[in-house]
């Protein structure tokens, strides 16, 4: 008997012919995945003709795939040039992966402390077969002004010299050196590596190596277990799902691709692991459809299936899309040096977010220096625009009519005891932000944090996003942010205005 027959509430029996159809991969999904993987460092923007030539698919197929991915927010198309690039919605699965792997939050304070004490880049890498992939990074203000995104991959052989002595690269006068050391999980197996890199003086290598060894010992004492768990730091919020109706008249739309991307939205930091029946219930799609979609997503390595619980969760491949997006985005790469300088000057968590309808999405984060309530944040995080400093900073630069429309459409929930839910009061605060050039929030969307943000605008004055500075409420308040942070933030965001 197939296990679907035994699930309570399913009430179906599948014949062999039906089962074979479910287990067969969906070719349109495989083709869509292949198209997404063509975007990267050497090809950040591509035309349909280029995608067709690179993929080997005919132009008509590529046109339908790119059209569907663009409607779902996974690709963006320039109206002027016709070029496609990765869309920010492809960051959602990566955020879920980060937030639901709680061991990363245990390691990040060690990286932040290491970075503060050495002034070097301090990174955490997850071992994945014969490769390692970056899952945590605290940059040096001296050696990291060019973005190296999370999700970067290197063969493990590249770390051998860094573990034995020091891997060097760059000009002989001032080479960049890397030291590395592996750490093990609770099962005794190698789980990842901690690296430090930058302009390391040869005379100081043994000192740094000792610090690295001590840090790894402390990490291993945590007895880390790599498993998927709901985030303990993310407050549940109403989801804004992108769903395309089954009876959508769009002739270019590929329904299977749209439904698969719709399913992926249900994997969130709060619900990172879902069974087949849970996915069917939440999505409203028939169980056979969900089964076939999830099977294809597993084969393409976007999802993993737990052999014991038979539940699904986001797979490590989601970080590949994060890497491709960040390395290819002109906006992300242009704003990165601003965040590095701000973090070096203030020691606080620095982020960059964009507006997506009634929400903001964070595209970049640099963790703060260690403090008693250190909080790790990851790209792809969503918050209500009206209740966040980044959202209010962006909204303050919009025309009044559009501002009122967004506030009216925003479902305002009390995420904390301090959240303001009165829309007229929110509108007044956003207008005040417009007058002073920055927005302030006191525990509005995240408990224990006060925040300040300023918009970054394009040449025509249209807000492209906002730089956000987040600080712990135990040592910061609104008055201190205005006094110590606002002048520096305004200066940096003014210099970051995009031409």
N, C-alpha and C positions, 0 to 999 in steps of 0.2 A: 504494500500500500504506500502511495506517495504521501509524504508528510503533510502536504496541503489538506489531504482528506481528514487528517486528525486534528486540524486546528479548530478550536471552538468558534462557532459563529460564521465559519466560511460557507458551509453547506453546499459544497460542490464536489463532484468527482470528475477527474480529468482522464479522458481516454488517451491511448498512446499517441494518436495523431495530434491531439491538442497539446500534449506534453512535449512532443518533438518540436512543435511550432514555438512553444514558450522558450525552450532551451536553445533554439537557434539564435545566433547573434543578429542584431538589427543592423543591417549594412549602413543605413543612413546615419546612425550614431557613430559607427566606426569612421565614416567619411568626415563627419563633423569634427571628431576628435583629431583626425589627421590634419584638417585645415587649421585648427587651433594651434597645433604643434609646429606649424610653419612660421609662426611669429616668434621672434627672438632677437638677440643682440644684433645679428647681421641683417635682419629683415623686420624692423619694427612696424613698417607700413607697407601694405601690398595691395595691388589692384587685382581685380577678378582674373584678368589675363595672366598675371604672374602666379596667382594661386592655382590656376588651372595647369600651367606649365610645370610648377613644382610638385603638384599632387598627382598629376597624371589623370585627373578627372576632367570630363568635358566641361565646357564653359557653362552650359545650362545647369548642370548639377551644382557647380560651384556657386552660381548665382542664387540658387534656391537655398543652399546651405548657409551662405553668408547672410542672406536676407533673414533667415530664421534666427541665426545667432545674434544678429543685430536687434531684432525685435525682442529677444529675450535679455538683451543687455550684455551679452558675452563678447560682442564685437561692436565697434563704433565705426561709422562711415563719415568721412569728411564730405560735406556738400560741395565744397569748392573743388577738391582734387579727385574725389571718388575713391580715395585710398581708405582701406580698412586697417584698423588697429584693434588690439585687445580692449575689451570694455571692462569697467571696474566690477561688474557683477561676477566676474570669474574669480574674485577674491573671496567670495562667501564661503566656499568649502574649505579654503586654507584657514580662515579664521576659526571655523568649527574644529578643524584638526588641532590647531594650537590650543584653543581654550579647553578642549576635552582631554588633552594629554597633560594632566595636572603636574606631572613630574617636571615639566619645563618651568613652571612657576617656582619650584623648589630650587632649581639650578640658577635662575636668573639673578637672585641677590648676590650669589658668589661672583658672577661675571661683573656685576656693577661695582662690587667692592674691589675686585681685582683691577678693574679699569681705573677706579679712583686712585688706588695706591701706586699704579705703574704708569698711568697716562698712555697705555698701549691699547690697541684693538684687542678685545677679549671676546672670543666666540665659543659657542657650543655647537657641536656637530653630532648628528645622529647617524650611527652606522647602519647602512642599508646595503647588505650584500658586500660587494667589493668596492663600494663607494661610501662617501660620507656626505651628508647634506646639512647645510647650516639651518639651525632652528632657533638660535639665539645670538644676538650681536650687540655689543656695546662699543661704539666707535671711538677712536682717538681723534681729538680735534686737530692733531698735526698730520696724521697719516691716512685719514679717511674722508677727505673732502669729495672724493668720487664715490658714488653709491655702489656697494656690492650687496645685492639684495639677499634677503632670506630665501632659502630654496636653492642656493648655489651648490653645485655638486663638484666633488673632486674624487679621483680614485684614491683608495687607501694607501696605495704605494707612494703617493705624494707626501704622506705624513710620516713615512718611515724615517727619513732623515731628520725631520723636525722632532721626532720622538728621541732619536739617538743623540743628536747634537743640536744643530740649528739650520733650518732650511733658509737659504739666502736667495734674493733676487733683486734686480735693479742695479743702478750704477754702483761701481765699486766705492766711490767716495761716500755714499750714504745708502747702503743697501737696506732693503726691507727684510728683516729676519723673522722667522716664525718658530716658536716652540710649541710642542704638542704633547699631550698625555691622555691616554685612554682611561675611562672610568667604567666600572662594572655595575650592573643592576643587582637586585636582591638575589637573582638566580645564579650569580657568579659569572655570567657571560658578559663580554664587552658590549656596552650599550651605546657609548658615544665617546667623543673627545672634547677636551677643553684646549683651546689654542690661544696664544698671545702673539701678536705680531706688531711690527712697527720698526722704528729705527733703534734697535737694541745694540747697545755698546757691548763688544765682545767681553770686556772686563766684568760686565754685570750679568752675563748669561747664567752663571752658576747660581747667583742670588735669585734670579727670576725662576730658574728651574726648581729651586727649593720651594719657592712660593707656589709654583704650579703643582708640585708634588703634594704639598700640604693641603691645597684646595681640593685636589682629587680625593684625598683621604677623607676630608670632611663631607664631600658629596657622597662617597660610598657608604659612609656611616648612616646616611638617610635610608639605606636599603630600598632603593627606588624600584618600583614595579611599574612597568610600562603597560598601562591599560586605559581603556576609554571610560571616562566618568563624566557626568554632568558638571559643568563649571560651578565652582563654589563662589565665584566673584561676580558673575553676570546676573543682573536682575532680569527676570522674565519680562518681555515686552510684547505687545501685539505685533504680529508679523505683517509686513506689507508684501504680499506675494505677487509675483508676476505670473499670471495664468492666462493662457490664450485659449479661448473657447474652442471646443471640438467642432462647432459649426461656423468657425471663422471663415469668411468668404475669400480670404487672401489666397490667390492661386499659387503664390510662390512659397507659402508656408509648408514646412515639413512637420507634420503633426507628431511623429515619433520623437524627433529631436526636441520639440517644444515641451512635450510631456516629460521627457527624461530630465530636462533642466528644471522643470517645475517640481519634480520629485526631490531633486537635490536640495531645494530650498527648505525642506522639512527637517534636514539635519542641521541643528543649531547647537550652540554651546550648552543650552539648557536641555535639549533632546538630541544628544549626539549619536545615540544608538536606537534603531527602530526595527521592529519586526515587520514581516510582510503584512500582517493584518493591521498593524498600527499605521503603516504607510498607506494602505488601502483606505482605512477609516479617515485619516487626516486629509488625504488628497481627493477622496471621492471617486477614485478610479477603480475599475473592476480588478479583482485579485489577479486574474490571468494577465492583464495588462501590466500591473505592477511587477508581477513575477518576471515577465519577459524583460521589462525595463531594467530591473535591478540585476538580472543575470548579465545583460549586456554591459551595464556599468561596472560590474565586477570584472568581466573579461577585459574591459578597457582600463582597469585599475583605478577608476574613480571611487569605487566603493570596495570594501572588504566585508566578507561574511564570517562571522564568528562560528566555528564548527560546532561549538557546544550549545550556545544559545540560539543559533540560527538567525541572529539579528545582524543588521548591516550597520556599518559606520564609514565615515569618510576615510579614504586611503591617503597614503603619503604622497601619491602623485599630485594631489591638490596643490602641493607646494611648488611643483614645476610651473603651474599656471601663474602663481604669485611671482615667481622669479621672472618669467617671461613678460608679465605685465610691467613690473617695476623697472626692469632693465630697458624696456622698450618705450616707456612713457617719457616724453619730453618734459611734461609738467613735474613729474615725480623727481626726475634727475636734476631739474633746475632748482627745486625747492630744498633738496637734501642738504646742501652746504649751509643754508639758513638754519635748519634744525640743528646741525652739528655745532654751529657757533653759539646758538642760544643755549643748548644743553651745556656747553663748556662754560658759558658765562654764568648760568643760573643753577646748574646741577639738578634741574627739575625735568620731569618727563615732557618731551616736546613731540607734537604730532601735527600732521597735516590732513585735513578732511575736505571732502567735496559734498555738495548738496545733491541729493537724489530724491526728487519729489518732496515728501514731507519728512525725510530723514537725512542724516549725514552718514557718510561712510569714511572711516579713516583709511588713508592709503599708506601712511608712513607713521612709524613710532620710533623714538629713541628713548630708552628707559632712563629713569632718573638715577641719581646717585643713591646709595642705600640709605634708608631711614626706617623707623620702627613700623610704619604701615606701608612699606614698599608694595607697589601693585604693578604687576606685569600687564602690558597691553600689547595687542597684536594687530597687524593690518587686517582690514575687512570688518572691523567692529562697527556696528550700527547703533545710532542713538536718535531719539526724536530731535528734529532740528529746533523746535521751539523751546526745548528744555535744556539745550546744550549751548555752551559758550561759542563753539565753532559754528553751530547752526545760526545762532543769533547774529554773529558777526557777518556771515554771508547774507542773511535775510536783510540786515540793515542797509545793504548796498543795492537792494532790488527796488524797482519802482513800487510805489505805494499800492497800486492795484494788485500786482502779483504777490506782494507781501501779505495783504489781507486774504487773498485767495488761499495761500498756503496755510495760514493760521486757521482759516475756516475749515479746511479739509483735514487738519491734523487731529488725530485721536489722542487727546492729552490724558495720560495716566500718571498717577502719583507714584513715581519710582522710589521716592524717599519721603520722609516726614516733612521735608522742606520744599518739595516740588510745588511750584505755583501752577494752578490749573485754570485760573480765570484768564480768558483770552484777551480781554481788554487790558489787564495788568501786564500780560506778556507783550502785547503790542506797544504799550507805553515804554517798557524796558528796552525793546528793540529800537524804538525811535531815539531813546537816550543813547544807546550804543552808536547810532548813526552820528549823533552830534559830537561824541567824544572820540570816535574812531576805533573803539574796541568794545568788546562785550565781556561782561563778568557774570559768573554764576556761582552760587554758594550751595553746594550739595543738592543741585536740581535734578540731575540724572544719575549721579553716582554718589553713594553715601561716603562721607569722609574726605571729599575732595572739593577744593575751591579752584576755579578755572578762569583764565583770561584768554581771549582770542582776538585776532585781528585778521581782516580779510586780505587776500592777495588778489589784485585785479589785473585784467588784461589791459592792452593799450587803449581800448575803448571804454574802460571803466567798469566793464562787466566783471563781477566777482568770479574768480576761477576756483576759489576754495578759501580755507582759513588756516592759519597757524594757531595751534592751541598749546598753552602752557598749563600743566596740571600740577597742583601742589597739595600736600596733606594738610587737613584742617587742624591737626594738632599743633602745627608750628607756623601756619600761614592763615591770613584772613584777607578779606577784600581790600582793606585799607593798605595792607603791606604789598599786595599785588599791584595796586595802583601806584604806590610810591616807588617800589623797587623794580618791577617787571615791565610796567606799561611803557616807559620811555624807551627801553631797549627793544621791546617787541615792535613798537611802532617804527622805530628806525630800521630794523631788519626787514619788516614786511614792506616798508616803502621802497627799500633798495631791491626787494624781490619782485616788484611789479613787472609783469610779463609784457614784452614788446609784441 
